[in-house]
Amino acid sequence: MQFRHRRRAAGSRPTAPGSRSLVATAAALAASLVAVTDSSEGGARRKAPGDADPELLADVLAGVPAGVALLDERLRWQYLNPAFTAATGLHRADLLGRPAEATAFGPAAAVLRRVLADGQDRDQLTGGPEGAGAPVPPGLRVRYRALRRADRITGVVVAVLDDQAQGRAVPGEPVPAGPAQTRLALLEAADEQIGSTLDLGTTSAELAAFLVPRLADHAVVDLLPPEAEPPRIGHGAPGRLHRAAVSAPHAVGSPGPGGAVRPRAGSAAERALAVGAAVLGTPEPQDGCPAGTASLLVLPLAARGRLVGLLTLGRTAAAPAFTPEDADLIGAVTARAATGLDHARRYARSQGIALELQRALLSEPGNPHQNLTLASRYLPSGSASVVGGDWYETVRLPFGRTLLAMGDVMGHGVEAAVDMSHYRSALRDVAGMDLPPHRILRQLDAVISADDSARPATCLLVLADPGRGRWTLSSAGHLPPALIAPDRPTELLGIPTGPPLGTGLGGYEQTTHPLAPDQTLLLYTDGLVERREEDIDTSLERLAALRLPATGNLDALLDAVLQALATDAAEDDIALLAARPTPRP
């Protein structure tokens, strides 16, 4: 005896053999109906001997207890029998003539396209990651089968494999496995699709997109500002929330994300925040819902017992009203999402503190001698979520000399910003000894390596001496400076490079280069040139190939550099320091 096994879709329930046969028969009848009634060149195809009467086939399908519907090759609904509308809770007007993506079967559009492409049957559970959403009851098993005519796929037959009673809880009886499997599949999909980053806006948008149209017709996510202290759930409502995301493809009058919002007095949002629990019902004017909203569900977003934000969901009259069971299921989804949002809030808050600290510490460079003109610039990373330890400093020395420094503390966050301050303070102290640049680096390395908690850092020192007409340079693992002069290409100066500061290895050397009155020296951090998965030599060649203005205002020069090399999505901070000898009167 041989047994044949076919793998079922994940989370699906087995269907009785009788149901399979019935569905297969209904699908065949549906295909025959399309074949008989198909038209081409503007006229109906002549019925061949043996063809069934289309009206008879339609009557048979109408009486079949299995739900069957048809989509054409553009995935527009062309037919559905009464059993299909009864099983799915959809109306003919909701589907006929409309594309699948614009209906409750929108989440299944990708599956439908795969069936059109390869002709393979596929089974899915409604309410799952790629299953039909509300108002279709979750847990129904649906089969998608390619419709073929003359060896060509011309559409998709959609068949409901469960009867209307299957998969629904009966009072006093155990809950069937289907809804539990659907709930588990939904939560697994939420874990995969929500919280892919530590960015508050992205996580909020992922939550709203996951719920619409799967479980609601529109969704609004409002969050506490990162700087606000979250109150305990149910212990008072915050005065102000930030609208982080809106997903309302068919709503009119729904404001987009951005800006502050306040829950109105007597609104469902105010009640949900006050009691710390879900509120559902019919929307009132004070709720400010989009036009056409017939049912409202508001849930507080809480993590670690504290309020993170508020989720507002709405359904139109075409979908069933929210029930306590819906609130429980959506609450399970949002509980996980709220934890991700709380992580993102905490991260955004810590990065905001680090950025403010860095900006406070990274003040304008000190006043140089009158024989040198300086300009500086600092740009946080493009994501605004990663604060680095980039720093620069200038120290005025005797005999018309100025020490220029550019450094980058390894790592990110508050710790890197604090270490940056330590490096600048140590540099000022050591530079006061009036040592040459390479010996300053040796002293800094010894001081920093003695502190076990300090992070290593790269550093470039340049001693500008316009009176003697020379630059004296020494590097601790930093990128070379760029020399800009009229009618000459940008030149990257070759400097002996030692290990980063804080390693305790020492071994720093220095070199000199002629300083001409018309030259500009540009110091920078790696965020200006480095690109992910690109060799650093390629990145430096991009800088050397620039034709930069050698005369004029230094701020204009820095603008030109940033416009040419900095991207909106820069992955690291950028610090720039430009120096040019001041012409004598």
RADA-V576795 format. One line per field, one symbol per residue. ss: DSSP state (h for helix, s for strand, l for the rest). psi: psi as a letter, one per 40 degrees, with the letter a starting at -180 (. if undefined). burial: + if it has 16 or more other ideal C-beta (glycine too) atoms within 10 Angstrom, else -. Layout:
BEGIN
ss=???
psi=???
burial=???
END
This chain:
BEGIN
ss=llllllllllllllllhhhhhhhhhhhhhhhhhhhhhlssllsslllllllllhhhhhhhhhhlllsssssslllssssslhhhhhhhlllhhhhlllshhhlllhhhhhhhhhhhhhlllsssslllllllllllllllsssssssssllsssssssssllllllllllllllllhhhhhhhhhhhhhhhhhllllllhhhhhhhhhhhhslllslssssssllllllllsllllllllsssssssllllslllllllssllllllhhhhhhhhlllssslllhhhlllslsssssssssssllssssssssssslllllllhhhhhhhhhhhhhhhhhhhhhhhhhhhhhhhhhhhhhhllllllllllssssssssllllllllsssssssssslllsssssssssssslhhhhhhhhhhhhhhhhhhlllllhhhhhhhhhhhhhlllllllsssssssssllllssssssssllllsssllllllssllllssllslllllllllsssslllllssssslhhhlllllllhhhhhhhhhlllllllllhhhhhhhhhhhhllllllllssssssssllll
psi=hihhhhhiiheiiiiiddddddddddddddddddddeiiifeiihhhiheiihdddddddddehehhhihhaeefhhdihiddddddeeiiddddheiiddeaeedeedddddddddeehihhihieadfiiaiehhiehhhhhhhhihffhheahhhhheiiddieiihheiihiddddddddddddddddehfeifhddddddddddddhedeidiihhhiiideihhiihefiiidhihhdihhgdeihehiiiiiiihhiheidddddddefiihiahiideefiihehdihhhhihihfeihdahhhiiiieeiiiiiddddddddddddddddddddddddddddddddddddddgiiiihaieehhiiiihhiideeehhafhiiiihhiifeihhhhhihhhaiaddddddddddddddddddeefiidddddddddddddehdeiiiiihhhhhhgddefihhiihgeiiiihhhiifiihhhhhhhhaiiiededafiiiiiihhideihhhiiiddddiihfhidddddddddeigiheiahddddddddddddhidfheiihhihhhhihii.
burial=--------+-+++-+---+--++--++-+++++++++----------------+--++-++--+-++++++---+++++++-+++-++++---++---+++++++++++-++--++-----++++++++++++++++++++++++++------+++++++++++-++----------++-+++-++--++---++--+++++++++++-+++++++++++++++-+-+-+--++--++--++++++++--+--+--+---+-+---++++-++--+++++--+---++++-++++++++++++---++++++++++-++--+---++-+++-++-++++++++++-++--+-+++-++---+--+--++-++-+++++++++--+++++++++++-+--++++++++++--++--+++++++++-++--++-----++-++++++-+++----+++++++++++++----++++++++++++++-----+----+-+++++++----+-+--+-+---++++++++++++--------++--+----+-+---+--++--++--++---+-++++++++++----
END
